[in-house]
Amino acid sequence: PDFIGQAAVTVRQLLGPQKEFKVEKPKSKTPNKDRGAFVVVAVELAHPPTFVDFIAGGCEIAVSVAVDFTASNKKPTDPLSLHYRHPTAWNSYQTAIIAVGEILDKYSRTKAFDAYGFGGKLPNGQISHCFELTLQPGRPTVVGVGGILESYDRSIQTVELWGPTNFADIIRAATHAATSAAAAAAQRGGQAYRVLLIITDGEISDMDPTKDAIVDASLAPLSIIIVGVGGADFSRMRELDGDEVVITSSRGSRCQRDIVQFVSFDALRGNTDALRREVLAEVPRQLVSYMAAHALRPLSRPQAAADWDAGLPPPSAAAA
């Protein structure tokens, strides 16, 4: 099509009383030719909702935590083990649970966590890739970071480290929980979103099933944060991050949105601010992208939410 012309207009002008703007054609051989005008019929300023808008509006953030119980961590009685039960100090997993759990705890009104383990041999001899840290089937929920630590301490004394390191079952369990909670919240006129925190030493065994599970989870109200502890090669974890290459399932389906964030805990140990930035670098954008994909807007801001929100730390630059 032929280029008729253009008009340079500011937002202030669009919102002002003038509703008609002359169309001009730069560098034309006939600069004075009447090329018409464009008429402003209506103007609407769009305010894309932010992560904080959804949280302040009452969106319920739930957190699932999954701890790696595979033999690659070494036996808890070995001082070199990432699970070593030191009498006076936290081990690598406990340190990560505290540091990352306390960040995510800020965004939970109920302070309830669903706590799981994977890759362990249970007291009954079953090898499980998704078991409750409470060791009570069907009852994974604990209260606060302290509840996670207590359940972890009991489990590490009774669950034998085994393997392999499979993520798919944990991701599917979190996906089901996220979908069910969102449906229940919607029936009450609310909203819900879930964050799955996986703490692992990095030697994943079921890459293809995990990719399938992540692709399916990309349709659910779920974000996945994988925290690597220890000095292993985390290149396969970064592959799951999907920042450079979109994850594709064995069926050829692609992730509908980016939902995975990988964080190397040891690289940030002791730097709380940097850890907070990394942990929450993508969750705000991921939540907003899910809500946008489902045409969901923030709910009205109740006073209770406003009071609660006042004590929140800034999630990250990505929240805006």
C-alpha positions as CSV (number, residue, x, y, z in Angstrom):
1,P,0.0,0.0,0.0
2,D,1.0,3.6,-0.6
3,F,2.3,5.7,2.3
4,I,-0.2,8.5,2.7
5,G,1.5,10.4,5.5
6,Q,2.0,10.6,9.3
7,A,1.3,12.8,12.3
8,A,3.5,13.1,15.4
9,V,1.3,13.4,18.5
10,T,2.1,13.2,22.2
11,V,0.1,11.4,24.8
12,R,-0.7,14.7,26.4
13,Q,-2.2,15.9,23.1
14,L,-4.2,12.7,22.7
15,L,-5.7,13.3,26.1
16,G,-6.4,16.9,25.4
17,P,-9.3,18.7,23.8
18,Q,-7.9,18.5,20.3
19,K,-9.4,15.5,18.5
20,E,-8.2,16.0,14.9
21,F,-4.5,16.0,13.8
22,K,-3.2,16.9,10.4
23,V,-1.5,14.2,8.4
24,E,1.8,15.2,6.7
25,K,4.3,13.5,4.4
26,P,7.9,14.4,5.2
27,K,10.2,15.1,2.2
28,S,7.3,15.1,-0.2
29,K,7.6,16.9,-3.5
30,T,4.2,18.4,-2.7
31,P,4.5,19.4,1.0
32,N,1.4,21.6,1.0
33,K,-0.9,18.9,-0.4
34,D,-3.9,18.1,1.8
35,R,-3.4,14.6,3.0
36,G,-6.3,14.6,5.4
37,A,-6.3,14.1,9.2
38,F,-6.8,11.4,11.7
39,V,-9.6,11.8,14.2
40,V,-9.3,10.6,17.8
41,V,-12.6,8.8,18.7
42,A,-11.6,7.5,22.1
43,V,-8.4,7.2,24.2
44,E,-7.9,4.7,27.0
45,L,-4.7,4.6,29.2
46,A,-3.7,1.0,29.8
47,H,-2.1,0.2,33.2
48,P,-0.7,-3.3,32.9
49,P,-1.1,-5.0,36.3
50,T,2.0,-5.9,38.2
51,F,2.9,-8.7,40.6
52,V,2.3,-6.4,43.6
53,D,-1.2,-5.5,42.2
54,F,-2.1,-9.2,42.2
55,I,-0.7,-9.9,45.7
56,A,-2.3,-6.8,47.1
57,G,-5.6,-7.8,45.5
58,G,-5.6,-11.0,47.5
59,C,-4.0,-13.6,45.2
60,E,-3.0,-16.5,47.4
61,I,0.6,-17.6,47.0
62,A,1.3,-21.1,48.1
63,V,4.8,-22.8,48.2
64,S,5.8,-26.4,47.8
65,V,9.4,-27.4,48.8
66,A,11.1,-30.5,47.5
67,V,14.4,-31.8,49.0
68,D,16.8,-34.1,47.2
69,F,17.3,-37.5,49.1
70,T,19.5,-39.2,46.5
71,A,22.7,-41.0,47.3
72,S,24.8,-38.6,45.3
73,N,24.6,-36.3,48.3
74,K,26.6,-38.9,50.4
75,K,25.4,-40.4,53.7
76,P,24.3,-38.0,56.4
77,T,26.9,-39.5,58.7
78,D,29.7,-38.4,56.3
79,P,31.1,-35.0,57.2
80,L,31.4,-34.4,53.4
81,S,27.7,-35.0,52.8
82,L,25.5,-32.2,51.9
83,H,23.0,-33.8,54.3
84,Y,25.6,-34.1,57.2
85,R,23.9,-33.7,60.6
86,H,26.4,-31.4,62.2
87,P,25.7,-31.0,66.0
88,T,26.2,-27.2,66.0
89,A,25.8,-26.0,62.4
90,W,23.3,-26.2,59.5
91,N,24.1,-28.4,56.6
92,S,23.8,-27.2,53.0
93,Y,20.2,-28.2,52.6
94,Q,19.1,-26.7,55.9
95,T,21.0,-23.5,55.0
96,A,19.2,-23.3,51.6
97,I,15.8,-24.1,53.2
98,I,16.2,-21.2,55.6
99,A,17.6,-18.7,53.2
100,V,15.3,-19.3,50.3
101,G,12.3,-20.4,52.4
102,E,12.3,-17.1,54.4
103,I,12.2,-15.1,51.2
104,L,9.2,-17.0,49.8
105,D,7.5,-17.1,53.3
106,K,7.1,-13.3,53.0
107,Y,4.5,-13.8,50.2
108,S,2.4,-16.4,52.0
109,R,-0.5,-15.3,54.2
110,T,-1.0,-18.7,55.8
111,K,2.8,-19.5,56.2
112,A,1.9,-23.0,55.2
113,F,4.3,-25.0,53.0
114,D,3.8,-28.4,51.3
115,A,7.1,-30.2,52.1
116,Y,8.3,-33.2,50.0
117,G,11.4,-35.3,49.4
118,F,12.4,-37.2,46.4
119,G,14.8,-40.0,45.5
120,G,14.7,-41.7,48.9
121,K,14.0,-45.2,50.2
122,L,11.2,-45.0,52.8
123,P,11.1,-47.0,56.0
124,N,8.7,-49.5,54.3
125,G,11.3,-50.2,51.6
126,Q,9.5,-48.2,48.9
127,I,11.7,-46.0,46.7
128,S,9.8,-42.7,46.2
129,H,10.3,-39.8,43.9
130,C,7.6,-37.8,45.7
131,F,7.1,-38.4,49.4
132,E,5.8,-36.2,52.3
133,L,8.6,-34.9,54.5
134,T,6.2,-35.4,57.4
135,L,6.2,-39.1,56.5
136,Q,2.4,-38.9,56.8
137,P,0.9,-39.9,53.4
138,G,-1.5,-37.3,52.1
139,R,-0.4,-34.7,54.8
140,P,2.5,-32.7,53.3
141,T,1.6,-29.4,54.9
142,V,3.9,-27.8,57.6
143,V,3.8,-24.4,59.1
144,G,6.7,-22.0,58.4
145,V,10.3,-22.6,57.6
146,G,10.7,-24.1,61.1
147,G,8.1,-26.8,60.1
148,I,10.1,-27.7,57.0
149,L,13.3,-28.0,59.0
150,E,11.6,-30.2,61.7
151,S,10.2,-32.5,59.0
152,Y,13.5,-32.6,57.1
153,D,15.4,-33.5,60.3
154,R,13.1,-36.4,61.1
155,S,13.1,-37.7,57.5
156,I,16.9,-37.6,57.1
157,Q,17.2,-39.9,60.1
158,T,14.7,-42.5,58.8
159,V,14.7,-42.2,54.9
160,E,17.7,-43.8,53.2
161,L,19.3,-41.8,50.5
162,W,18.8,-43.6,47.3
163,G,18.0,-42.5,43.8
164,P,17.8,-41.8,40.9
165,T,17.3,-38.0,40.8
166,N,13.9,-37.7,39.2
167,F,12.0,-34.4,39.1
168,A,8.9,-35.3,37.1
169,D,6.8,-36.7,39.9
170,I,7.4,-33.7,42.1
171,I,6.6,-31.2,39.3
172,R,3.4,-33.1,38.5
173,A,2.3,-33.1,42.1
174,A,2.9,-29.4,42.3
175,T,1.0,-28.8,39.1
176,H,-2.0,-30.7,40.4
177,A,-1.9,-28.8,43.6
178,A,-1.6,-25.5,41.8
179,T,-4.5,-26.2,39.4
180,S,-6.8,-27.5,42.2
181,A,-6.1,-24.5,44.5
182,A,-6.7,-22.1,41.7
183,A,-10.0,-23.7,40.8
184,A,-11.1,-23.7,44.5
185,A,-10.0,-20.0,44.8
186,A,-12.0,-19.1,41.7
187,Q,-15.1,-20.6,43.2
188,R,-14.7,-18.2,46.2
189,G,-14.1,-15.3,43.9
190,G,-10.3,-15.3,44.5
191,Q,-7.1,-16.2,42.8
192,A,-4.2,-18.6,43.6
193,Y,-0.7,-19.2,42.4
194,R,1.9,-21.7,43.5
195,V,5.7,-21.7,43.6
196,L,7.6,-25.0,43.7
197,L,11.1,-24.8,45.2
198,I,13.3,-27.8,44.3
199,I,16.6,-28.1,46.3
200,T,19.0,-30.5,44.7
201,D,22.7,-31.4,44.2
202,G,22.1,-31.2,40.4
203,E,22.5,-34.7,38.9
204,I,19.1,-35.1,37.3
205,S,18.3,-38.5,35.8
206,D,14.9,-38.1,34.1
207,M,15.5,-35.1,31.8
208,D,12.9,-36.0,29.1
209,P,10.0,-36.8,31.6
210,T,10.9,-33.6,33.5
211,K,10.7,-31.6,30.3
212,D,7.3,-33.2,29.6
213,A,6.2,-32.2,33.1
214,I,7.4,-28.7,32.8
215,V,5.6,-28.2,29.4
216,D,2.4,-29.4,31.0
217,A,3.0,-27.2,34.1
218,S,3.4,-24.1,31.9
219,L,-0.4,-24.2,31.5
220,A,-0.9,-24.1,35.3
221,P,-0.6,-21.3,37.8
222,L,2.9,-22.5,38.8
223,S,6.5,-21.2,38.9
224,I,9.5,-23.6,39.6
225,I,12.6,-22.4,41.3
226,I,15.5,-25.0,41.2
227,V,18.2,-24.2,43.8
228,G,21.5,-26.1,43.3
229,V,23.6,-26.9,46.4
230,G,27.1,-28.1,46.4
231,G,29.7,-27.9,43.7
232,A,28.3,-30.2,41.0
233,D,28.0,-29.4,37.3
234,F,24.6,-27.6,37.0
235,S,24.6,-27.3,33.2
236,R,21.6,-29.6,32.9
237,M,19.7,-27.5,35.5
238,R,20.4,-24.4,33.4
239,E,19.0,-26.3,30.4
240,L,15.7,-26.6,32.3
241,D,15.8,-22.8,33.0
242,G,14.7,-22.3,29.4
243,D,16.0,-18.8,29.1
244,E,18.0,-19.5,26.0
245,V,16.1,-22.4,24.4
246,V,12.4,-22.9,24.8
247,I,11.7,-26.3,26.5
248,T,10.0,-28.8,24.2
249,S,8.4,-32.0,25.3
250,S,8.9,-35.5,23.8
251,R,5.5,-34.9,22.0
252,G,6.9,-31.8,20.3
253,S,4.8,-29.4,22.4
254,R,6.6,-26.2,23.6
255,C,6.4,-24.4,26.9
256,Q,3.5,-21.9,26.8
257,R,5.5,-19.6,29.1
258,D,8.8,-19.5,30.9
259,I,8.2,-21.0,34.4
260,V,11.6,-22.3,35.6
261,Q,14.4,-20.3,37.3
262,F,17.7,-21.9,38.3
263,V,19.8,-20.5,41.2
264,S,23.2,-21.7,42.3
265,F,23.0,-21.4,46.1
266,D,26.7,-21.8,46.8
267,A,27.6,-18.9,44.4
268,L,25.4,-16.6,46.4
269,R,25.8,-18.0,49.9
270,G,26.0,-15.2,52.5
271,N,24.8,-12.5,50.1
272,T,21.1,-12.2,51.1
273,D,20.2,-9.3,48.8
274,A,21.7,-11.1,45.7
275,L,20.0,-14.3,46.7
276,R,16.6,-12.5,47.0
277,R,17.1,-10.9,43.6
278,E,17.9,-14.2,42.0
279,V,15.1,-16.2,43.7
280,L,12.5,-13.6,42.7
281,A,14.1,-12.6,39.4
282,E,11.4,-14.3,37.3
283,V,8.5,-15.3,39.6
284,P,6.7,-11.9,39.4
285,R,6.8,-11.8,35.6
286,Q,5.8,-15.5,35.4
287,L,2.7,-14.8,37.6
288,V,1.7,-11.8,35.6
289,S,2.2,-13.7,32.3
290,Y,-0.1,-16.5,33.6
291,M,-2.8,-14.0,34.6
292,A,-2.6,-12.2,31.3
293,A,-2.8,-15.5,29.3
294,H,-6.1,-16.2,31.2
295,A,-7.4,-12.7,31.0
296,L,-7.3,-12.3,34.8
297,R,-7.1,-8.9,36.4
298,P,-6.1,-8.1,40.0
299,L,-9.0,-8.3,42.5
300,S,-10.0,-5.3,44.5
301,R,-7.6,-4.4,47.3
302,P,-9.1,-5.3,50.7
303,Q,-7.8,-3.4,53.7
304,A,-6.4,-6.5,55.2
305,A,-4.3,-7.1,52.1
306,A,-3.1,-3.5,52.1
307,D,-2.0,-3.8,55.7
308,W,-0.2,-7.1,55.0
309,D,1.4,-5.8,51.8
310,A,2.9,-2.9,53.7
311,G,5.5,-5.2,55.3
312,L,6.6,-6.9,52.1
313,P,10.1,-6.6,50.7
314,P,10.3,-5.4,47.1
315,P,10.1,-8.6,45.0
316,S,12.6,-7.4,42.3
317,A,12.7,-5.0,39.4
318,A,10.8,-7.7,37.4
319,A,7.7,-7.0,39.6
320,A,7.0,-3.8,37.8
